[in-house]
Amino acid sequence: MSVAKKHVLGFSPNGGKFFALVDENGILRVWDTEHNTLKQEFTPNLQESGGCKALTWVTVAASRPKKIRKSLPPGTLIPEKLYIALGTTKGLVVLYSLASGNIERTLGDDSHNGPITSIAYDNNGHLYTVGTDCRALVWSLAEERRIGEWSVGPEKPLNITYLPKSRTLAIASRQIKIYDVDTKELVETCTGHSGEVNSIASFTYQNNVEYVLTTAKMERIISFWKVNKKGRNKASTCTLLMEDVAHSLACEVRDDGQLRVASVTRNGNIHIYLLNVESLSSEKYIKPKVTLQIASDGADTVEPILAVAAHFVYDEQRAHEILFGYGTRSLVTFEKYTPNYSEKLNVIVRTDPKKLYAKKKRSDQSGTQEALKTKIPIVSKTEVEYNSALPISKKKVQNDVPMEARLESLTIEASKLPDGKLQSQSKTQLLMQALHSQDQTMLKAVLDAKDRETIKLTLERLPLEYISPLLNELSTMLQGKAVNVRCALLWLKSLVMTRMSVLMSEDKEELRDKLGICLGIAEHRLHCITEAIQVSGRVQLVINHMKLNANNHLNEDGVLIVDDDQDELNASQITDKNWSDVEDEDINTNLVLDDDDDDNDEDEQMEADDDVAADVEDLAMTQDSSEDDENESDTDASAG
């Protein structure tokens, strides 16, 4: 199963009027959610501060002008300026001004010794940051410097949130550690996630009871942790179920005590939960009350549109309204929507932001070109009168579409990829779904493919995060039957050929662990190959010998048939012949038979010679008996 990437984003505290997001290249983009427009785009100086890795919204009181400083009444409210506090890859904390559109402040020089992983604001002029150096730093916005630090190792901290009522800081990696910000001491630990936490949120219930919500990589659950500043290795208070890994959380406690939680999952859906905080229990898993799914309104195909973020906006007229953004990290469209809680799934059909942007761009370009180019009058050629001395045919030209063009327009071509290969040959989506859901039936159906082009095309389009799970599945198949081993070897060979750079970029120890099973099986089979070849050779010899014996039909045509009546007739006929000639003819006949059976082996020739000798002896005995008969007949005649 692949992991979910951490998304750096956040809505402004003034009702979510602005939305900030940092993409994978470290570029900051700010949208106006009310007018659905991209307000600002900022690319940081990578040499000075580095790319953006974490953000939080900050409100700072604006300084009063010197001329009117004395004339202001004591109770006059000073306007606040909206900033975005950014944590960079070089460990610096900078303040980005939404009014000026650039960085106005950089907090101190004593920063982290590595990238900042998360940042939080306490709404009282202090920032809290954690980084890869396993330290937590406290920053003062008024003094623009660091005022405190403590160690939070040995696990690398990934997310933090500030709890105002208990004045504690929740720092999450695999465990959730609660630190007192005044004493810098660890007061509570919570254990339950098997992966690293990639999103965190918090809320305060009645009687100042505080909860922390977390979701981790490779987990499809949301865990609740009750903070009371005591206990070690505490279990979660409640668990919410999701259909996929979440990368963003939002929560809100209403005046009537109802808790609303929203999670944006990796597959682009939004789960909304309606809970009663007083009835939370760790024994029961809670499913979402409703799921929002966004789809495009294409005429040919219906494609899903990924949700980016969600935020609860309190409105007295629309109590259950939710603000969400959908699209990509560079093109986001925002909308307020009231879910229908009577249905488990709400499908929202909208236009893809990419299509809207392309349509707007084409209209702008066409408008600019029409404004700049010279207008040419449009004249119909059929209505033009030509003045010529030659007679002009008055037949109307028929612009009928020929039948060939109509038939060509009806042909349906298979959709092809840019490299010319058919889309149907790729099984990337099925393989991703099988690896994610651990469905062995679907996985076996995909891996049974033996077409090398299909395997190569599937692996070329497979995302990088699915390479490691696929390698584990292939290692398991290598330990099975011969059929599975053949399929696994085909996939493993193609995987190594197409993704060698990805495998070599991993850590040596991790790569050795992944390929250790494959190497062990190969060494075991090579160790036994000598004995296997010997056994195979002996079995083959036995089979060939049995086939040879089955094909040999010895002396089928040379069988001697004895007929008594025929022998007597032959004896009377042979008496008048020369016995030497008869013997020569028999020998010649046997030699001819021997020449016809040249394909027989030496044993068959010896048996044929024995048969010839026996025939000669029979003929000699027959001759002697005939001579005795003749002598007896002569003796009787003389006596008579």
C-alpha positions in Angstrom: 0.0 0.0 0.0 1.4 3.4 -0.9 1.7 6.3 1.5 0.0 9.7 1.3 2.0 12.8 0.7 1.9 15.7 3.2 0.0 18.7 2.0 1.0 22.1 3.2 -2.1 24.3 3.1 -4.5 26.3 5.3 -7.6 28.6 5.3 -7.3 32.1 6.8 -8.8 32.6 10.3 -11.3 35.3 9.0 -13.9 32.8 7.9 -11.8 31.1 5.3 -11.8 34.1 2.9 -8.3 33.2 1.7 -6.6 29.9 1.1 -2.9 29.3 1.0 -1.1 26.3 -0.5 2.5 25.3 -1.1 3.0 22.9 -4.1 5.8 20.3 -4.5 8.2 22.9 -5.9 7.9 25.1 -2.8 5.8 27.8 -4.6 3.2 29.6 -2.4 -0.2 30.4 -3.9 -3.0 32.4 -2.3 -6.6 32.2 -3.5 -9.6 34.5 -2.8 -12.3 31.9 -2.0 -15.2 34.4 -2.3 -14.3 35.5 -5.8 -12.7 32.2 -6.9 -9.5 33.9 -8.1 -5.8 33.4 -7.7 -4.8 36.4 -5.6 -1.0 36.0 -5.3 1.8 33.6 -6.3 5.2 33.8 -4.6 8.3 31.9 -5.6 10.9 32.1 -2.7 14.6 32.8 -3.2 16.1 29.3 -2.9 19.6 30.8 -2.3 18.6 33.0 0.7 15.7 31.3 2.5 15.0 28.1 0.6 11.7 26.6 -0.4 8.6 26.6 1.7 7.9 23.5 3.8 5.3 24.6 6.4 2.8 27.5 6.8 0.3 29.0 9.3 -1.8 32.1 9.2 -0.8 35.0 11.6 -2.7 38.2 12.5 -0.4 41.0 13.7 -1.6 44.4 15.0 -0.7 47.2 12.5 1.4 50.1 13.8 -0.4 53.4 14.2 0.8 56.4 12.1 2.8 59.0 14.0 0.6 61.9 13.1 -2.6 60.5 14.5 -1.1 58.5 17.4 -2.1 61.0 20.0 -5.6 61.8 18.6 -6.9 58.2 18.9 -9.3 57.5 21.8 -8.1 55.0 24.3 -10.7 52.3 23.2 -10.1 52.6 19.5 -9.4 49.2 17.9 -6.2 49.0 15.9 -6.6 47.2 12.6 -4.8 43.9 12.2 -2.6 42.8 9.2 -2.8 39.3 7.8 0.5 37.4 7.4 1.5 33.9 6.5 4.3 32.5 8.6 6.5 30.2 6.4 9.0 27.6 7.5 11.7 27.0 4.9 14.1 24.2 4.0 17.0 26.2 5.5 15.4 26.3 8.9 14.3 30.0 8.7 11.0 31.5 9.7 9.7 34.3 7.5 6.5 36.4 7.4 4.8 36.9 4.1 2.6 39.9 3.9 -0.7 39.4 2.1 -1.0 43.2 1.5 2.4 43.8 -0.1 2.8 40.3 -1.7 6.4 39.7 -0.5 8.4 38.8 2.6 8.5 41.6 5.2 10.3 40.0 8.1 12.8 37.2 8.9 12.8 36.1 12.5 16.4 36.0 13.9 19.4 34.1 12.7 19.5 31.4 15.4 17.2 28.9 13.5 16.9 25.2 13.0 19.8 23.1 11.7 17.7 21.7 8.9 14.3 22.0 7.2 11.3 23.1 9.3 8.6 20.4 9.2 5.7 22.2 10.9 4.7 25.5 12.4 1.9 26.7 14.8 0.6 30.0 16.1 -0.9 30.6 19.6 -2.9 33.8 18.7 -0.9 35.6 21.3 2.2 36.8 19.4 4.2 33.5 19.6 5.2 31.0 17.0 6.2 27.3 17.6 8.3 25.4 15.1 9.8 21.9 14.9 12.3 20.6 12.4 14.4 17.7 11.3 17.0 18.6 14.0 14.5 17.2 16.6 14.1 20.6 18.4 11.1 22.8 19.2 11.7 26.5 19.0 9.6 29.4 20.4 9.6 32.7 18.5 8.4 36.1 19.5 6.8 38.2 16.7 7.2 41.4 18.6 10.9 40.9 19.3 11.5 39.0 16.0 13.8 36.5 17.6 13.9 33.1 19.3 12.9 33.1 23.0 13.0 29.4 23.9 13.8 25.8 22.7 13.9 22.2 23.9 14.6 18.8 22.5 11.7 16.6 21.3 13.7 13.6 19.9 14.6 11.0 19.2 11.8 10.6 16.6 11.7 13.3 13.9 8.7 15.6 14.6 6.4 16.0 11.6 3.3 18.0 12.8 2.4 20.2 15.7 -0.7 22.0 17.1 -1.1 24.4 19.9 -3.7 23.8 22.7 -4.6 27.2 24.3 -6.6 26.1 27.4 -3.9 23.8 28.8 -1.0 25.8 27.3 0.5 22.7 25.8 2.0 21.8 22.4 1.1 18.5 20.7 4.0 17.2 18.7 3.3 14.2 16.4 5.7 11.7 14.7 4.6 8.1 15.3 3.7 9.0 18.9 1.8 12.1 20.0 3.8 13.9 22.7 2.2 16.6 24.8 4.7 19.3 26.1 4.0 22.0 28.6 5.2 25.2 26.9 5.9 27.0 30.2 8.1 24.2 31.8 9.2 22.6 28.5 8.4 19.2 30.1 6.8 16.1 28.6 3.5 15.7 30.4 1.7 13.1 28.2 2.3 10.6 25.4 -0.3 8.9 23.1 0.5 5.7 21.2 -1.5 3.9 18.5 -0.4 4.8 15.0 1.7 2.4 13.0 2.9 5.0 10.6 4.0 8.6 10.7 1.4 11.3 11.3 0.7 13.4 8.2 -2.2 15.6 9.4 -3.2 17.0 12.8 -6.0 19.2 14.2 -7.5 20.1 17.6 -10.6 21.5 19.2 -11.9 22.6 22.6 -15.1 21.3 24.0 -17.2 22.5 26.9 -15.6 22.8 30.3 -12.2 23.4 28.6 -11.8 19.8 27.5 -9.3 19.6 24.6 -8.9 16.9 22.0 -6.3 16.2 19.3 -7.2 14.6 16.0 -4.6 12.8 13.9 -4.3 10.6 10.8 -1.2 8.7 9.7 0.4 7.4 6.6 -0.8 4.0 5.3 -3.8 4.2 7.7 -7.4 4.8 6.9 -8.6 5.9 10.3 -8.8 9.2 12.3 -7.8 8.9 16.0 -9.1 11.1 18.8 -6.8 11.8 21.8 -8.1 13.5 25.0 -5.5 15.8 26.6 -5.4 15.9 30.4 -1.7 16.3 31.0 -1.1 12.9 32.5 -0.5 9.4 31.4 2.0 7.5 29.3 1.2 5.4 26.1 -2.5 6.4 26.2 -4.8 4.8 23.7 -7.2 6.7 21.4 -10.5 7.9 22.7 -12.4 7.3 19.4 -11.7 6.0 15.9 -13.3 7.2 12.7 -13.1 5.0 9.5 -12.2 6.2 6.0 -12.1 4.6 2.6 -8.6 5.9 1.8 -5.6 7.7 3.4 -6.4 11.3 4.4 -4.1 14.3 3.9 -6.2 17.1 5.4 -8.5 17.4 8.5 -11.0 20.0 9.6 -13.2 20.1 12.7 -15.7 22.4 14.3 -17.7 22.4 17.6 -21.1 24.1 17.3 -23.0 25.9 20.1 -25.3 22.9 20.6 -22.3 20.7 21.4 -22.3 18.8 18.1 -18.9 18.1 16.6 -18.4 18.1 12.8 -15.3 16.5 11.3 -14.2 16.6 7.7 -11.4 14.6 6.1 -10.1 15.0 2.5 -8.8 11.6 1.3 -6.2 10.8 -1.3 -8.7 9.6 -3.9 -10.4 13.1 -3.8 -13.4 12.4 -1.7 -14.6 14.4 1.4 -15.9 12.4 4.4 -18.1 14.3 6.9 -18.8 13.0 10.4 -21.5 14.2 12.9 -20.5 13.3 16.5 -21.5 13.9 20.0 -18.4 14.5 22.1 -19.9 13.2 25.3 -20.7 9.8 23.7 -17.3 9.1 22.2 -16.1 5.6 22.8 -13.0 3.6 21.8 -15.0 0.4 21.4 -17.0 1.4 18.4 -15.6 2.5 15.0 -17.6 5.3 13.4 -18.3 5.6 9.7 -18.9 8.9 7.9 -22.3 10.4 7.9 -22.0 11.5 4.3 -19.4 11.4 1.5 -18.9 14.1 -1.1 -17.6 13.1 -4.5 -16.9 15.6 -7.3 -17.2 14.5 -10.9 -16.7 16.3 -14.2 -19.7 17.0 -16.6 -18.0 15.8 -19.7 -20.3 14.6 -22.5 -18.2 11.6 -23.4 -16.8 10.3 -20.1 -17.4 11.1 -16.5 -14.1 11.6 -14.7 -13.6 12.3 -10.9 -12.2 15.7 -9.8 -10.0 15.6 -6.7 -10.9 17.6 -3.7 -8.0 19.6 -2.3 -9.2 21.0 1.1 -12.3 21.5 3.2 -13.3 24.1 5.8 -16.3 24.6 8.1 -17.8 28.0 7.9 -20.3 29.1 10.5 -23.4 30.6 9.0 -26.6 31.1 10.9 -28.7 30.8 7.7 -26.9 27.7 6.5 -26.0 25.7 9.5 -24.5 22.7 7.7 -22.6 24.5 5.0 -19.1 23.5 4.1 -16.4 25.3 2.0 -14.2 23.1 -0.1 -11.8 23.4 -3.0 -11.3 21.0 -5.9 -8.9 20.7 -8.8 -5.1 20.6 -8.8 -2.5 22.4 -6.7 -2.1 25.0 -9.3 -5.8 25.3 -10.4 -8.3 25.3 -7.5 -12.0 26.2 -7.6 -13.9 26.9 -4.3 -17.5 26.4 -3.5 -19.9 26.4 -0.5 -22.2 23.4 -0.4 -24.9 22.0 2.0 -24.7 18.2 2.1 -27.7 16.0 1.9 -27.4 13.8 5.0 -30.2 11.6 4.0 -28.0 10.0 1.4 -24.6 8.3 2.1 -23.0 9.6 -1.1 -23.5 13.0 -2.6 -22.2 13.3 -6.2 -21.5 16.9 -7.2 -21.2 17.4 -10.9 -19.0 20.4 -11.8 -16.7 21.5 -14.7 -13.1 20.6 -14.4 -11.0 23.7 -13.4 -8.5 22.8 -16.2 -11.2 23.1 -18.8 -12.4 26.4 -17.3 -8.9 27.8 -17.4 -8.3 26.6 -21.0 -11.6 28.1 -22.1 -10.9 31.4 -20.4 -7.4 31.5 -21.9 -8.8 30.9 -25.4 -11.4 33.6 -25.0 -8.9 36.1 -23.8 -6.6 35.3 -26.8 -9.4 35.5 -29.3 -10.6 38.8 -27.8 -7.1 40.2 -28.0 -6.6 39.1 -31.6 -9.9 40.4 -32.7 -9.1 43.8 -31.1 -5.7 44.0 -32.9 -6.4 42.6 -36.4 -7.9 44.5 -39.3 -11.6 43.8 -39.9 -12.3 42.2 -43.3 -15.8 42.3 -44.7 -17.5 38.9 -44.9 -18.9 38.3 -48.4 -20.8 35.2 -49.5 -19.4 33.8 -52.8 -22.8 32.6 -53.9 -24.3 36.0 -53.7 -21.5 37.8 -55.7 -22.3 39.0 -59.2 -19.4 38.7 -61.6 -19.4 41.1 -64.6 -17.8 39.2 -67.4 -18.2 38.9 -71.2 -18.2 35.1 -70.9 -21.5 33.4 -70.1 -21.6 32.3 -66.5 -23.4 29.1 -65.5 -26.3 29.6 -63.1 -26.2 26.2 -61.7 -25.9 26.2 -57.9 -23.0 24.3 -56.5 -24.1 21.6 -54.1 -21.7 21.2 -51.2 -22.9 17.7 -50.2 -20.5 15.7 -48.1 -19.4 12.6 -50.0 -20.1 9.2 -48.7 -16.4 8.4 -48.2 -16.1 11.3 -45.8 -19.2 10.2 -43.9 -17.9 6.7 -43.5 -14.5 7.9 -42.3 -16.3 10.1 -39.6 -18.1 7.0 -38.3 -14.9 4.9 -37.8 -13.9 4.5 -34.2 -10.3 4.3 -33.5 -8.8 2.8 -30.3 -7.4 5.4 -28.0 -3.6 5.3 -28.1 -0.9 6.5 -25.8 1.7 9.1 -26.9 4.1 6.4 -27.8 1.6 4.6 -30.1 0.6 1.8 -27.7 -3.0 0.9 -27.0 -4.5 2.1 -23.8 -6.2 -1.3 -23.3 -2.8 -3.0 -23.0 -2.0 -1.1 -19.8 -3.1 -2.6 -16.5 -1.7 0.1 -14.3 -5.0 1.1 -12.7 -6.0 -2.5 -11.8 -2.5 -3.1 -10.4 -2.6 0.1 -8.3 -6.1 -0.8 -6.9 -5.0 -4.4 -6.2 -1.8 -3.3 -4.3 -3.8 -0.7 -2.4 -6.6 -2.9 -1.3 -4.5 -6.1 -1.0 -7.0 -8.0 -3.1 -5.2 -11.3 -3.9 -7.7 -12.3 -6.6 -7.4 -9.0 -8.5 -3.6 -9.1 -8.0 -3.3 -12.6 -9.4 -5.5 -11.7 -12.4 -3.1 -8.8 -13.2 0.2 -10.6 -12.6 -0.9 -13.6 -14.7 -0.3 -11.5 -17.8 2.5 -13.0 -19.8 2.7 -10.5 -22.7 6.0 -8.6 -22.3 4.6 -5.5 -24.0 1.7 -5.3 -21.5 4.0 -5.8 -18.5 6.4 -3.2 -19.7 3.7 -0.7 -20.4 2.1 -1.3 -17.0 5.3 -0.8 -15.1 6.3 2.3 -17.1 3.0 4.0 -16.0 3.1 2.7 -12.4 3.7 5.5 -9.8 6.9 5.4 -7.8 5.2 4.8 -4.5 3.8 1.5 -5.7 7.2 0.0 -6.7 8.0 -1.2 -3.2 4.7 -3.0 -2.5 4.9 -4.6 -6.0 8.4 -5.9 -5.2 7.1 -7.5 -1.9 4.3 -9.2 -3.8 6.7 -10.6 -6.4 9.0 -11.9 -3.7 6.0 -13.8 -2.1 5.0 -15.3 -5.5 8.6 -16.6 -6.0 8.1 -18.8 -3.0 5.0 -20.5 -4.5 4.3 -22.9 -7.4 6.1 -23.1 -10.7 3.4 -21.2 -12.5 3.5 -18.3 -10.1 7.3 -18.4 -10.3 7.3 -18.0 -14.1 4.9 -15.0 -13.9 6.9 -13.4 -11.1 10.1 -13.7 -13.0 8.7 -12.0 -16.0 7.4 -9.1 -13.9 10.6 -8.9 -11.9 12.8 -8.8 -15.0 10.7 -6.1 -16.6 10.7 -4.1 -13.3 14.4 -4.2 -13.0 14.8 -3.1 -16.7 12.3 -0.2 -16.6 12.8 1.0 -13.0 16.5 0.4 -12.3 17.1 4.1 -11.4 14.3 4.0 -8.8 15.7 0.9 -7.2 19.3 2.2 -7.2 18.2 5.5 -5.6 16.9 3.7 -2.5 19.0 3.0 0.6 21.3 0.0 0.3 20.0 -1.7 3.5 16.4 -1.3 2.4 17.1 -2.5 -1.1 19.0 -5.5 0.3 16.0 -6.4 2.6 13.6 -6.2 -0.3 15.7 -8.3 -2.7 17.0 -10.7 0.0 14.1 -13.1 -0.5 14.7 -13.1 -4.3 18.4 -13.7 -3.9 17.8 -16.5 -1.4 15.4 -18.4 -3.6 17.8 -18.0 -6.6 20.8 -19.3 -4.6 18.7 -22.3 -3.3 17.6 -23.2 -6.8 21.2 -22.9 -8.2 22.5 -25.1 -5.4 20.2 -27.9 -6.4 20.5 -27.5 -10.1 23.3 -30.2 -10.5 21.2 -32.9 -8.8 18.1 -31.8 -10.7 19.9 -32.1 -14.1 21.2 -35.6 -13.2 17.7 -36.8 -12.2 16.2 -35.2 -15.4 18.9 -36.9 -17.6 18.2 -40.4 -16.1 14.5 -40.0 -16.4 14.9 -39.0 -20.0 17.1 -42.0 -20.8 14.5 -44.4 -19.3 11.8 -42.7 -21.3 13.8 -43.0 -24.5 14.6 -46.7 -23.9 10.9 -47.4 -23.3 9.9 -45.7 -26.5 12.6 -47.7 -28.4 11.3 -51.0 -27.1 7.7 -50.0 -27.9 8.7 -49.2 -31.5 10.7 -52.5 -32.1 8.7 -55.3 -33.8 11.3 -58.1 -34.2 10.9 -60.8 -36.9 7.3 -59.8 -37.8 7.8 -60.3 -41.5 10.3 -63.3 -41.2 8.0 -65.8 -39.4 8.2 -69.4 -40.7 4.8 -70.9 -41.5 4.7 -74.7 -41.8 1.9 -76.4 -43.8 2.0 -80.2 -43.9 0.1 -80.6 -47.2 2.1 -78.0 -48.9 5.3 -79.6 -47.6 4.4 -82.9 -49.3 3.6 -81.1 -52.6 6.8 -79.1 -52.5 8.8 -82.3 -51.7 7.6 -84.0 -54.9 8.4 -80.9 -56.9 11.8 -80.3 -55.5 13.0 -83.9 -56.2 13.4 -83.1 -59.9 15.5 -80.0 -59.2 19.1 -79.6 -58.2 19.4 -79.2 -54.5 22.3 -76.9 -54.7 20.3 -74.5 -56.9 17.5 -74.5 -54.4 19.9 -73.8 -51.6 21.4 -70.9 -53.5 18.0 -69.4 -54.2 17.0 -69.6 -50.5 20.3 -68.0 -49.5 19.8 -65.3 -52.1 16.2 -64.7 -50.9 17.4 -64.4 -47.3 20.1 -62.0 -48.4 17.5 -59.8 -50.1 15.4 -59.8 -47.0 18.5 -58.8 -45.0 19.1 -56.0 -47.4 15.5 -54.8 -46.9 16.0 -54.8 -43.1 19.1 -52.7 -43.0 17.5 -50.4 -40.4 17.4 -53.2 -37.8 20.1 -53.5 -35.2 22.7 -56.2 -35.0 20.6 -58.5 -32.8 17.9 -58.7 -35.5 20.6 -59.7 -38.2 21.9 -62.5 -36.0 18.3 -63.9 -35.6 17.8 -63.7 -39.3 21.0 -65.8 -39.9 19.8 -68.4 -37.5 16.6 -68.7 -39.4 18.4 -69.2 -42.7 20.6 -72.0 -41.2 17.5 -73.7 -39.9 15.8 -73.5 -43.3 18.9 -75.1 -44.9 18.9 -78.0 -42.4 15.1 -78.6 -43.1 15.8 -78.7 -46.8 18.6 -81.2 -46.4 16.5 -83.4 -44.2 13.7 -83.3 -46.8 16.2 -84.2 -49.6 17.5 -87.3 -47.7 14.0 -88.5 -47.0 13.1 -88.2 -50.7 16.2 -90.2 -51.8 15.3 -93.0 -49.4 11.8 -93.1 -50.8 13.2 -93.4 -54.3 15.6 -96.2 -53.3 12.8 -98.1 -51.7 10.6 -97.7 -54.8 13.5 -99.0 -57.1 14.0 -102.0 -54.8 10.3 -102.9 -54.9 10.4 -102.7 -58.7 13.3 -105.0 -59.1 11.8 -107.5 -56.7 8.6 -107.6 -58.6 
